[in-house]
């Protein structure tokens, strides 16, 4: 790279640093945040668990409730159970609704899971709570949207929450501090590739 290009690059990076520094100086509020990870793409739960492991790395306490998941434990959950027994964990473990095809059974399991989640959302000792696939509970009317929103609003001030799942309700999007939508560009499953342990579950 010639000297002029190096100088131009240095000037661009200097301007960028000024913008970044200004943003850091502006962000001075200290409180927990509500993160919503939605969309049809792969990786919503994976992202949430990545943040969970980040919190554990900082010695924080955390809780996880998994709604509408298969009965087979994922690699993330297996690791949690083996290496992080301090994490409060509950799963509906009823399988997916298209497998059970039993609204009453799923509703009862959802109520039980929500009772665990509500307890976590009221526990100030938990720095992070992951509510995996919670959006499905609202989509299929297993849980009251108003009750869920109220619990999220009234949680301890320093507690952060991650909600994952497709088809997030507009009210949940409005309440969230950070919303990421994962878009499905390509997926190996659609090309007939079987889901793989360690990659897909």
C-alpha positions in Angstrom: 0.0 0.0 0.0 1.4 3.4 -1.0 1.9 6.2 1.5 -1.2 8.2 0.4 -3.5 5.1 0.9 -1.9 4.5 4.3 -2.6 8.1 5.3 -6.2 8.0 4.0 -6.7 4.7 6.0 -5.3 6.3 9.2 -7.6 9.3 8.8 -10.6 7.1 8.3 -9.8 5.1 11.4 -9.3 8.3 13.4 -12.7 9.5 12.4 -14.2 6.1 13.2 -12.5 6.1 16.6 -14.0 9.5 17.4 -17.5 8.2 16.6 -17.0 5.0 18.7 -15.6 7.0 21.6 -18.5 9.5 21.5 -21.0 6.5 21.6 -19.2 5.1 24.6 -19.2 8.4 26.4 -23.0 8.8 25.7 -24.0 5.3 27.0 -23.8 5.9 30.8 -27.0 4.2 32.0 -26.5 1.1 34.1 -29.4 -1.3 34.1 -30.4 -4.7 32.8 -31.7 -5.0 29.3 -34.3 -7.0 27.4 -32.9 -8.7 24.3 -35.2 -10.3 21.7 -33.7 -12.6 19.1 -36.3 -13.4 16.5 -36.7 -14.3 12.8 -36.8 -17.4 10.7 -33.1 -18.0 10.5 -30.9 -20.5 12.4 -29.0 -19.5 15.5 -31.4 -17.7 17.9 -31.0 -20.1 20.8 -27.3 -20.6 20.0 -26.8 -16.8 20.3 -28.7 -16.7 23.6 -26.6 -19.6 25.0 -23.4 -17.8 23.9 -24.4 -14.8 26.0 -25.2 -17.1 28.9 -21.7 -18.6 28.8 -20.3 -15.1 28.6 -22.2 -14.2 31.8 -21.0 -17.3 33.5 -17.4 -16.4 32.6 -17.9 -13.2 34.6 -19.1 -15.2 37.6 -22.7 -14.1 37.2 -25.7 -16.2 38.3 -28.2 -17.2 35.5 -31.4 -19.0 34.8 -32.8 -20.7 31.7 -36.2 -21.8 30.8 -36.7 -23.6 27.5 -40.2 -23.6 26.0 -41.3 -25.9 23.1 -38.1 -27.9 22.6 -37.5 -31.5 21.7 -37.2 -34.1 24.4 -33.5 -34.7 23.4 -31.1 -32.4 25.3 -29.0 -30.1 23.1 -25.2 -29.9 23.5 -25.6 -26.5 25.3 -27.9 -28.1 27.9 -25.7 -31.2 28.3 -22.7 -28.9 29.0 -24.6 -26.8 31.4 -25.7 -29.8 33.4 -22.2 -31.2 33.5 -20.2 -28.0 34.1 -22.6 -25.3 35.4 -24.9 -26.9 38.0 -25.3 -23.4 39.5 -27.5 -22.4 36.6 -31.2 -22.7 37.3 -32.7 -24.7 34.5 -36.1 -25.9 33.4 -37.5 -27.3 30.2 -41.0 -28.1 29.1 -39.5 -31.2 27.4 -42.9 -32.0 25.9 -41.5 -31.9 22.4 -42.7 -29.6 19.7 -46.4 -28.8 19.4 -46.7 -30.4 16.0 -45.5 -33.7 17.7 -47.9 -33.6 20.7 -50.9 -32.2 18.9 -52.4 -31.8 22.4 -53.2 -28.2 23.3 -54.3 -29.1 26.9 -51.1 -31.0 27.6 -48.9 -28.3 26.1 -50.9 -25.6 28.0 -50.3 -27.3 31.3 -46.6 -27.7 30.6 -46.4 -24.1 29.5 -48.0 -22.9 32.7 -45.4 -25.0 34.7 -42.5 -23.6 32.7 -43.9 -20.1 33.1 -44.1 -20.5 36.9 -40.3 -21.3 36.8 -39.7 -18.3 34.5 -41.7 -16.0 36.7 -39.7 -17.0 39.7 -36.5 -16.3 37.9 -37.7 -12.9 36.7 -38.4 -12.0 40.4 -35.0 -13.2 41.6 -32.5 -10.3 41.9 -29.6 -12.7 42.4 -29.9 -13.8 38.7 -28.0 -11.4 36.4 -29.3 -13.1 33.3 -32.4 -15.1 32.4 -32.8 -16.8 29.1 -36.4 -17.6 28.0 -35.8 -19.8 25.0 -38.6 -20.0 22.4 -41.0 -18.0 24.6 -42.5 -16.3 21.5 -44.2 -19.6 20.7 -46.1 -19.5 24.0 -47.5 -16.2 23.0 -48.2 -17.1 19.3 -50.3 -20.2 20.3 -51.9 -18.4 23.3 -50.5 -20.8 25.9 -49.5 -17.8 28.0 -51.0 -14.3 28.5 -49.2 -11.6 26.7 -50.1 -9.0 29.3 -48.8 -11.2 32.1 -45.5 -11.9 30.3 -45.0 -8.2 29.5 -45.7 -7.2 33.1 -43.2 -9.8 34.5 -40.6 -8.5 32.2 -41.2 -4.9 33.1 -41.2 -5.6 36.8 -38.1 -7.7 37.0 -35.1 -6.5 39.1 -33.5 -3.4 37.6 -30.1 -5.0 37.0 -31.4 -8.2 35.5 -31.0 -8.8 31.8 -33.3 -11.2 29.9 -33.0 -12.8 26.5 -36.1 -14.0 24.7 -35.8 -16.1 21.6 -38.2 -17.5 19.0 -40.0 -16.7 15.7 -43.0 -14.5 15.1 -42.4 -12.2 18.1 -45.4 -10.1 19.1 -45.2 -6.4 18.3 -45.7 -5.5 21.9 -42.6 -7.6 22.8 -40.6 -6.0 20.1 -41.6 -2.6 21.5 -40.7 -3.4 25.0 -37.3 -4.9 24.1 -34.1 -2.8 24.4 -32.3 -4.7 21.7 -34.0 -6.7 18.9 -32.1 -8.9 16.4 -33.8 -10.6 13.5 -32.0 -13.6 12.1 -32.9 -14.1 8.4 -32.7 -17.5 6.7 -30.5 -17.1 3.6 -29.6 -20.8 3.2 -29.9 -23.8 5.4 -28.3 -27.2 4.9 -31.5 -29.0 6.1 -33.4 -27.6 3.1 -30.8 -29.3 0.9 -31.4 -32.6 2.6 -28.5 -32.5 5.1 -29.3 -34.2 8.3 -29.0 -32.2 11.6 -25.7 -32.9 13.3 -24.8 -33.2 16.9 -22.5 -30.4 17.9 -23.7 -28.1 15.1 -27.5 -28.3 15.0 -28.3 -29.5 18.5 
